[in-house]
Structures are given as C-alpha cells and as structure tokens.
Amino acid sequence: MGAYTLPEGFSDFDMFAFGSALLVGGMLGFFLNAISILAFLRVKEMRTPSNFFVFNLALADISLNINGLTAAYASYLRYWPFGQDGCNYHAFQGMISVLASISFMAAIAWDRYHQYCTSE
C-alpha cells in the first residue's frame, strides 16, 4: 500500500475505530434487515399492506448499510479508492437511501396512526 494522507485531525486509531463502527453497524443492519425481508417474502401471513411499508424500509436500510460498508472499507484503507466519480455515486446513493428510509418511516407512522387512532 502506498503513502496516504489521513484527514486532518484524525489518527490511525481514529480511522480504524470509525471503520470498525461502520463495519459493525453495516453488517448488523444488513443481516437484521435481510431477516425482515425474508420474513415478509416467506411468511404468507406477513404479507399485509402495513408490512409492505416495513419491507420497503428494510430495503432502503440495506442500501444505506451497503453505503456504510463502502465507507468502512475506505476508512480501513485510510484513503478514498473510488475516485471522484465513486465519491459522487456514493453520496447520491446515500442520499437516496436516507430519503427513502425517512419516507417509509413517515409512511409507517401514518399507517399506524390511521390503524390505531382513527375510527372508520
């Protein structure tokens, strides 16, 4: 591995700790969301309109976990290996994932409010 420049104010340990936190969070989130997705797809009773929102939230969160795993990889390398285009794609994919997650959380909240707090 060639010479690299750490971001200003960060030590090697900081980069390793940050990468480790991203790795643990990304892997844990990936597998837990995968369980939610598999449960929705395999258990017929789970396939309700309300749970479809949860299914889509899990898909959006897996996309965000993949984004975090990419950042963990770069953190371990101590430099961004994907160039400027990779950085742009990473930022775009992360923003789309975050917006999707926020939107599905809002949809779930609205659905739960409608389900439990309004009379029809």
Backbone bond lengths (Angstrom), bond angles and torsions (degrees), N, CA, C in turn:
res aa  C-N    CA-C-N  psi(-1)  N-CA   C-N-CA  omega(-1)  CA-C   N-CA-C  phi
1 M - - - 1.462 - - 1.526 107.56 -
2 G 1.288 117.43 134.43 1.452 122.03 -177.20 1.522 111.90 -78.63
3 A 1.312 114.13 -172.36 1.461 120.01 178.72 1.526 109.19 -69.61
4 Y 1.297 114.65 148.70 1.453 120.03 178.43 1.512 108.98 -141.70
5 T 1.305 115.17 160.34 1.452 120.69 178.91 1.518 108.02 -117.33
6 L 1.313 115.47 123.45 1.464 119.51 177.13 1.512 109.30 -74.43
7 P 1.334 116.55 151.14 1.462 118.14 172.60 1.531 109.86 -57.57
8 E 1.294 116.61 144.01 1.464 121.09 -176.38 1.535 111.07 -58.34
9 G 1.323 115.79 131.40 1.457 121.19 178.15 1.516 114.44 90.78
10 F 1.330 118.62 -0.37 1.461 122.06 -178.82 1.521 110.42 -113.93
11 S 1.329 116.18 139.95 1.458 121.51 175.98 1.532 109.12 -97.79
12 D 1.328 116.21 172.69 1.466 120.31 175.40 1.527 110.79 -58.98
13 F 1.330 116.15 -40.37 1.463 119.17 178.96 1.525 111.44 -63.75
14 D 1.328 117.45 -41.07 1.469 121.03 178.37 1.525 111.14 -58.66
15 M 1.317 116.09 -44.26 1.464 120.35 -179.31 1.531 110.93 -66.55
16 F 1.348 116.29 -39.61 1.457 119.84 177.59 1.528 111.10 -65.65
17 A 1.338 116.86 -43.35 1.474 121.12 -179.92 1.528 110.47 -64.61
18 F 1.325 116.81 -42.85 1.463 121.08 179.43 1.529 110.35 -64.52
19 G 1.337 116.70 -44.65 1.464 120.70 177.96 1.520 111.42 -62.61
20 S 1.336 116.86 -39.25 1.469 120.55 179.13 1.519 111.54 -65.54
21 A 1.332 116.52 -41.99 1.470 120.04 177.62 1.529 110.34 -62.75
22 L 1.329 117.21 -42.74 1.466 120.59 177.54 1.526 111.08 -64.63
23 L 1.331 117.13 -39.83 1.452 121.04 -179.94 1.527 111.47 -64.76
24 V 1.326 117.06 -48.02 1.466 120.75 179.95 1.527 110.19 -63.04
25 G 1.330 116.66 -48.10 1.471 120.15 179.62 1.516 112.19 -62.54
26 G 1.333 116.27 -42.31 1.467 120.18 -179.61 1.517 112.82 -65.83
27 M 1.337 116.59 -44.55 1.470 120.19 -179.54 1.530 111.36 -68.67
28 L 1.323 116.55 -45.40 1.460 120.45 179.59 1.529 110.44 -61.74
29 G 1.327 116.48 -47.52 1.458 120.22 178.70 1.514 112.04 -62.64
30 F 1.328 116.81 -40.69 1.461 120.81 -179.81 1.528 110.34 -59.59
31 F 1.328 117.27 -50.47 1.465 119.85 -175.83 1.531 112.54 -71.18
32 L 1.315 117.82 -37.73 1.470 119.19 179.02 1.524 111.43 -68.20
33 N 1.337 116.69 -39.83 1.461 119.09 176.35 1.523 111.24 -68.79
34 A 1.332 116.96 -34.06 1.464 119.87 176.35 1.529 110.58 -62.94
35 I 1.324 117.56 -37.56 1.470 120.97 176.29 1.529 110.00 -61.99
36 S 1.329 117.33 -43.25 1.473 120.62 178.16 1.521 111.45 -61.78
37 I 1.323 116.34 -42.65 1.464 120.81 -179.88 1.522 110.04 -64.92
38 L 1.328 117.03 -47.23 1.462 120.31 179.67 1.526 111.79 -62.92
39 A 1.323 117.08 -38.88 1.467 119.81 178.23 1.528 110.30 -61.73
40 F 1.326 116.58 -43.93 1.467 119.87 179.57 1.530 110.85 -62.71
41 L 1.327 116.32 -41.88 1.467 120.12 -176.25 1.524 113.13 -75.10
42 R 1.327 118.23 -32.68 1.467 121.01 -172.82 1.522 114.94 -97.85
43 V 1.330 118.28 -26.41 1.470 120.89 -177.20 1.524 108.01 -100.92
44 K 1.312 115.51 110.37 1.467 120.75 -174.10 1.533 112.43 -58.08
45 E 1.344 116.59 -37.58 1.468 120.47 -178.70 1.532 112.53 -66.55
46 M 1.309 116.41 -19.10 1.472 120.45 -179.60 1.529 112.30 -80.25
47 R 1.321 116.80 -16.12 1.463 120.76 -174.51 1.526 111.84 -82.12
48 T 1.333 114.55 73.63 1.466 120.94 176.80 1.531 108.01 -112.81
49 P 1.318 117.16 161.83 1.475 118.26 176.82 1.530 112.69 -58.19
50 S 1.329 117.81 -38.56 1.467 120.06 178.77 1.525 111.36 -64.57
51 N 1.300 117.36 -42.45 1.460 120.35 179.58 1.521 112.45 -72.33
52 F 1.321 117.48 -18.48 1.461 119.89 175.30 1.531 110.09 -63.99
53 F 1.332 116.81 -35.58 1.473 120.33 174.88 1.532 110.28 -62.59
54 V 1.335 117.01 -42.33 1.464 121.59 179.60 1.531 109.85 -65.61
55 F 1.325 116.97 -40.93 1.466 122.30 176.10 1.532 110.41 -57.08
56 N 1.322 116.64 -47.01 1.460 120.35 -179.39 1.523 112.06 -68.76
57 L 1.330 117.30 -34.65 1.458 120.60 174.49 1.528 110.07 -62.38
58 A 1.328 116.96 -41.79 1.468 120.55 178.75 1.531 110.71 -63.27
59 L 1.334 117.89 -39.64 1.470 120.65 176.65 1.526 111.20 -62.67
60 A 1.330 116.75 -44.73 1.466 120.81 179.07 1.528 110.32 -63.72
61 D 1.318 116.83 -40.00 1.461 120.29 -179.68 1.530 111.65 -69.19
62 I 1.320 118.22 -35.47 1.471 119.84 175.59 1.527 109.72 -62.86
63 S 1.303 116.55 -39.31 1.457 119.83 176.83 1.526 110.38 -61.64
64 L 1.315 116.97 -40.33 1.463 121.31 177.76 1.527 110.83 -68.41
65 N 1.334 117.46 -36.87 1.469 120.49 176.94 1.529 111.03 -64.31
66 I 1.316 117.26 -38.77 1.469 120.64 176.76 1.526 109.96 -62.86
67 N 1.322 116.26 -39.43 1.459 121.26 176.33 1.528 110.36 -60.66
68 G 1.336 116.93 -42.74 1.456 121.03 178.73 1.521 112.43 -66.61
69 L 1.337 116.70 -37.34 1.466 119.75 178.06 1.529 111.09 -66.03
70 T 1.316 117.08 -35.07 1.463 120.80 175.65 1.524 110.42 -64.18
71 A 1.326 116.32 -42.58 1.467 120.48 178.07 1.531 111.00 -66.67
72 A 1.334 117.57 -35.71 1.467 120.91 177.16 1.522 110.14 -62.52
73 Y 1.310 116.48 -44.41 1.462 121.72 178.89 1.535 110.51 -58.00
74 A 1.321 115.73 -47.61 1.466 120.06 179.30 1.529 111.14 -64.87
75 S 1.310 117.01 -34.82 1.458 120.68 179.02 1.522 111.08 -66.23
76 Y 1.332 116.48 -40.37 1.468 119.95 177.30 1.537 111.32 -65.56
77 L 1.329 116.15 -36.56 1.472 119.92 178.03 1.523 111.81 -72.24
78 R 1.316 116.60 -23.27 1.468 124.90 -177.01 1.532 113.00 71.68
79 Y 1.326 116.28 17.37 1.464 120.98 172.28 1.530 108.07 -157.99
80 W 1.309 117.17 162.14 1.466 122.01 -179.78 1.525 108.52 -88.38
81 P 1.348 118.13 110.54 1.464 119.97 -172.75 1.528 115.29 -86.44
82 F 1.314 117.93 -1.97 1.464 120.45 -170.05 1.524 114.21 -102.92
83 G 1.314 117.78 5.91 1.458 121.36 177.61 1.526 113.02 70.94
84 Q 1.322 114.14 -176.20 1.464 120.47 -177.38 1.528 112.07 -66.66
85 D 1.332 117.25 -41.43 1.468 119.58 178.27 1.522 111.22 -63.00
86 G 1.331 116.70 -42.32 1.459 120.49 177.11 1.513 112.25 -61.45
87 C 1.325 116.10 -38.04 1.467 120.74 177.42 1.528 110.30 -64.50
88 N 1.321 116.49 -42.07 1.468 120.50 179.11 1.527 111.05 -65.20
89 Y 1.328 117.24 -43.48 1.467 120.90 178.06 1.524 111.10 -63.98
90 H 1.323 115.52 -41.38 1.468 121.18 179.04 1.533 110.40 -60.44
91 A 1.319 116.23 -46.58 1.471 120.55 179.66 1.525 111.20 -64.97
92 F 1.332 117.17 -44.02 1.460 120.85 -179.84 1.524 111.21 -63.15
93 Q 1.337 116.82 -47.59 1.456 121.30 -179.62 1.528 110.69 -63.35
94 G 1.331 116.91 -39.49 1.460 120.11 177.28 1.516 112.16 -63.98
95 M 1.314 117.38 -42.95 1.469 120.57 -179.68 1.520 111.48 -66.90
96 I 1.329 117.72 -41.69 1.469 120.66 177.42 1.530 109.78 -62.24
97 S 1.326 116.77 -41.43 1.467 120.86 179.88 1.523 111.48 -63.96
98 V 1.320 116.03 -43.92 1.471 120.30 179.60 1.524 110.46 -64.73
99 L 1.321 117.36 -44.51 1.467 120.03 179.67 1.527 111.15 -63.64
100 A 1.330 116.91 -39.51 1.466 119.93 177.50 1.521 110.62 -64.89
101 S 1.336 117.67 -43.64 1.465 121.17 179.21 1.527 110.94 -60.59
102 I 1.317 116.39 -47.22 1.465 120.38 179.67 1.526 110.41 -61.32
103 S 1.319 116.41 -43.20 1.467 120.40 -179.29 1.525 111.55 -63.56
104 F 1.322 117.38 -43.06 1.466 119.43 179.93 1.519 111.81 -71.12
105 M 1.336 117.73 -33.05 1.474 118.65 174.56 1.521 110.51 -64.28
106 A 1.324 116.62 -39.52 1.461 120.01 177.15 1.529 110.70 -65.77
107 A 1.333 116.92 -40.70 1.468 120.42 178.51 1.525 110.92 -64.06
108 I 1.329 117.14 -40.74 1.469 121.09 178.04 1.526 110.13 -64.42
109 A 1.329 117.09 -43.76 1.470 120.46 179.06 1.525 110.49 -61.79
110 W 1.339 116.69 -44.90 1.457 120.09 178.81 1.531 110.88 -62.55
111 D 1.339 115.99 -43.57 1.460 120.81 -179.79 1.527 111.16 -62.55
112 R 1.323 116.90 -44.54 1.472 120.32 179.84 1.519 111.01 -66.53
113 Y 1.332 116.92 -40.40 1.469 119.76 176.48 1.524 109.46 -60.10
114 H 1.319 116.27 -48.44 1.463 120.93 -179.53 1.524 111.70 -61.18
115 Q 1.325 116.15 -39.65 1.453 122.10 -176.86 1.518 112.44 -69.05
116 Y 1.344 117.25 -40.29 1.458 120.17 -171.30 1.527 114.82 -107.70
117 C 1.324 118.53 -18.43 1.463 119.93 -171.77 1.513 115.15 -115.78
118 T 1.299 117.65 -3.25 1.465 118.14 178.26 1.523 108.92 -119.97
119 S 1.299 114.66 150.51 1.468 118.51 178.12 1.525 108.54 -104.00
120 E 1.297 114.52 134.20 1.477 118.39 179.95 1.496 110.95 -118.31
